[in-house]
Amino acid sequence: MMVAVDLTGQQFGELKVIARDGNIGNHAAWLCQCSCGNQTTVPSNKLKSGAIVSCGHLKRDVNHTGLRRGYQDKKKNGVATFLLDSKRKVRTDSSTGVTGVKVVKYRDGSIHYAAEVTVKGKRHRIGTFPTIEEATQARRDAVDALLNDLND
């Protein structure tokens, strides 16, 4: 059995190791003091690898303020308009190759196309159309109307 290396006093990100605190699985556990004042117990492998660098407050702060720095500044009236841009790169897992348009297969074997747009985290269904061109145009019209409302 391996002897745990003493990490007491070492700094890992926002965490300073205070004392050994038993084991978590097969790894030594360490009681750590976070820069925000909270204490947490972390396994040595997570400390050494950098997988855990705080008590969790860093992740909570990022999730609370938006995805990345500057993200909030790019919004208009709380809407991330830059995400609605039709010139954005289409996701590689898109079934149609058009942002906001997906394939809908009915039980009778017919195929239609559903257009939707997500605004402020809520998905809005625009409609279902027989052709991909109609669905694409309907989504463009809906996005244009939304952007016009935001700019007024």
RAPE-V883711 format. One record per helix or strand. SS is the DSSP state (h for helix, s for strand). FROM is the first residue (numbers start at 1). LEN is the number of residues. If there is no record, write none. Layout:
BEGIN
SS_FROM_LEN ; SS_FROM_LEN
END
This chain:
BEGIN
s_11_2 ; s_15_10 ; s_27_8 ; s_39_5 ; h_44_6 ; h_57_9 ; h_72_3 ; s_76_1 ; s_79_1 ; h_81_3 ; s_101_5 ; s_111_9 ; s_122_8 ; h_132_20
END
